């Protein structure tokens, strides 16, 4: 393992000294913390983390190495990785590389050997802020703090158009242990930064899936005559995505069944007249309790978002279906007469629990009724 020094600098001037575990150089972005105990490779390849430096609160990372299967996209999208301790050995039969080698191959900067508990307390107290990592033998604290402050934050930043697919494609790969069901439904998937496990779960249900770029028009989507449209997760601020909001408005006017997750949830809400806002430090982890308002059932969910739908902005025809038991924020909405609903968390849970997988069944029920 490298012995190159590295520093993490926060915009408020706080400095953490550590050791480089990835590429040499410098990077900046919004720093967040994720409380998941497993799934670091899925987290790294989740497009929703674009322009964010991810801090993993679990202290011991890297013991299973990395492989060619546990990927949620074809790239590492986060700006950098922060951990407490890197495992000196890896033990997994699927391992192809160590975590450190994986970061270097993808030119991602990482830092270890810092007090991630202290860092997490700072984020929780002061809220999300910009940060930078400098790694290598020539590092300068003043330059690192300046570099951190040069990142303007995620508010107002449209990243869906950055991480989306450049062109349409078909998807038919299911989950590794899944059994594909028989279905005649055609589903259009709007890709704002979609995770592969969402596509795998939809494919397991037997749907004919066509994935569309984020800027696809209503007319382009309707060319395949879909039975339903899925609005994917993604990074950044939902408000600047006017192209997606306009397309979703046209889909709702035609009463096409819609199911949104994460950014897709926020975009659906905006298209129906609600408002969104930046959270203090967001929700990032695989242990977030969410309550179903109707049944009162509590599910443990996987979360990754820094913006939220404002409950007091919801029009009368939208009902809140789920709420976070951490802070009471809106986790799900549905239209009271149209086949439209969405969820803020990640029911595909990669990594994380599968308590909310039933939401995919609700989407199918809506398509059956609409057919």
HELIX and SHEET records of a PDB file:
HELIX    1   1 UNK A   40  UNK A   44  1                                   5    
HELIX    2   2 UNK A   47  UNK A   49  5                                   3    
HELIX    3   3 UNK A   99  UNK A  105  1                                   7    
HELIX    4   4 UNK A  116  UNK A  126  1                                  11    
HELIX    5   5 UNK A  141  UNK A  149  1                                   9    
HELIX    6   6 UNK A  160  UNK A  163  1                                   4    
HELIX    7   7 UNK A  196  UNK A  204  1                                   9    
HELIX    8   8 UNK A  218  UNK A  222  1                                   5    
HELIX    9   9 UNK A  242  UNK A  253  1                                  12    
HELIX   10  10 UNK A  263  UNK A  271  1                                   9    
HELIX   11  11 UNK A  311  UNK A  313  5                                   3    
HELIX   12  12 UNK A  358  UNK A  370  1                                  13    
SHEET    1   A 8 UNK A   5  UNK A  10  0                                        
SHEET    2   A 8 UNK A  15  UNK A  20 -1                                        
SHEET    3   A 8 UNK A 109  UNK A 112 -1                                        
SHEET    4   A 8 UNK A  80  UNK A  82  1                                        
SHEET    5   A 8 UNK A  52  UNK A  56  1                                        
SHEET    6   A 8 UNK A  25  UNK A  34  1                                        
SHEET    7   A 8 UNK A 129  UNK A 135 -1                                        
SHEET    8   A 8 UNK A   5  UNK A  10 -1                                        
SHEET    1   B 2 UNK A  60  UNK A  61  0                                        
SHEET    2   B 2 UNK A  85  UNK A  86  1                                        
SHEET    1   C10 UNK A 169  UNK A 171  0                                        
SHEET    2   C10 UNK A 208  UNK A 212 -1                                        
SHEET    3   C10 UNK A 186  UNK A 192  1                                        
SHEET    4   C10 UNK A 228  UNK A 234  1                                        
SHEET    5   C10 UNK A 257  UNK A 261  1                                        
SHEET    6   C10 UNK A 340  UNK A 343  1                                        
SHEET    7   C10 UNK A 330  UNK A 335 -1                                        
SHEET    8   C10 UNK A 318  UNK A 324 -1                                        
SHEET    9   C10 UNK A 276  UNK A 292 -1                                        
SHEET   10   C10 UNK A 298  UNK A 309 -1                                        
END                                                                             
